[in-house]
Amino acid sequence: MGKQRGFSLYDIEEFLKEAGCKRVSESAVISLEKELEDTVKELVRDAEVYANYAGRRKLIKRSDIELATSSYGKHETP
């Protein structure tokens, strides 16, 4: 069995086309899929930190996700 995908390659391709791309290679779609998975994993880790800080060990709320997305990339150095 192959890797279970978190995002549909078709949906990613359609997203890129809606964003203005006329043609999209398969390697571009797969590359974006990997980037999306990495980004989501990082955001979830950050949201877990916020939830834990709020005393919630098993529940991530919308506000945790919003905090994680608002601070995403700000702790990285260029």
C-alpha positions as CSV (number, residue, x, y, z in Angstrom):
1,M,0.0,0.0,0.0
2,G,1.1,3.5,-0.7
3,K,1.2,6.5,1.5
4,Q,-2.2,7.7,2.7
5,R,-2.5,11.3,1.5
6,G,-3.7,14.1,3.8
7,F,-4.6,16.2,0.8
8,S,-6.1,15.1,-2.5
9,L,-3.7,15.8,-5.4
10,Y,-6.7,16.6,-7.6
11,D,-7.9,19.2,-5.0
12,I,-4.4,20.7,-4.8
13,E,-4.2,21.0,-8.6
14,E,-7.7,22.6,-8.7
15,F,-6.6,25.0,-6.0
16,L,-3.6,26.0,-8.0
17,K,-5.7,26.5,-11.1
18,E,-8.2,28.7,-9.1
19,A,-5.2,30.7,-7.9
20,G,-4.3,31.5,-11.5
21,C,-2.1,28.7,-12.7
22,K,-2.9,27.7,-16.3
23,R,-1.0,24.5,-16.2
24,V,0.4,22.6,-13.3
25,S,2.9,19.7,-13.3
26,E,2.5,16.6,-11.2
27,S,5.8,17.4,-9.4
28,A,4.5,20.9,-8.5
29,V,1.3,19.4,-7.0
30,I,3.3,16.8,-5.0
31,S,5.7,19.5,-3.9
32,L,2.9,21.7,-2.7
33,E,1.2,18.7,-0.9
34,K,4.4,18.1,1.1
35,E,4.7,21.8,2.0
36,L,1.0,21.9,3.1
37,E,1.5,18.8,5.2
38,D,4.6,20.2,6.9
39,T,2.9,23.6,7.5
40,V,-0.2,22.0,9.0
41,K,1.9,19.7,11.3
42,E,3.8,22.8,12.6
43,L,0.6,24.7,13.1
44,V,-1.0,21.8,15.0
45,R,2.1,21.5,17.2
46,D,1.9,25.3,18.0
47,A,-1.8,25.0,18.7
48,E,-1.2,22.1,21.1
49,V,1.3,24.4,23.0
50,Y,-1.4,27.1,23.3
51,A,-4.0,24.5,24.4
52,N,-1.6,23.0,27.0
53,Y,-0.8,26.5,28.3
54,A,-4.5,27.1,28.8
55,G,-4.8,23.9,30.8
56,R,-6.4,21.8,28.0
57,R,-4.4,18.7,27.3
58,K,-6.8,17.0,25.0
59,L,-8.8,19.8,23.4
60,I,-7.6,22.2,20.8
61,K,-10.0,25.1,20.3
62,R,-10.4,27.4,17.3
63,S,-8.7,30.1,19.3
64,D,-5.6,27.9,19.6
65,I,-5.5,27.5,15.8
66,E,-6.0,31.2,15.3
67,L,-3.1,32.0,17.7
68,A,-0.9,29.5,15.9
69,T,-1.7,30.8,12.5
70,S,-1.3,34.4,13.6
71,S,2.2,33.7,14.9
72,Y,3.2,31.3,12.1
73,G,6.6,32.1,10.6
74,K,7.3,34.9,13.1
75,H,9.7,32.8,15.2
76,E,11.8,31.8,12.1
77,T,14.8,33.7,11.1
78,P,15.3,34.5,7.4
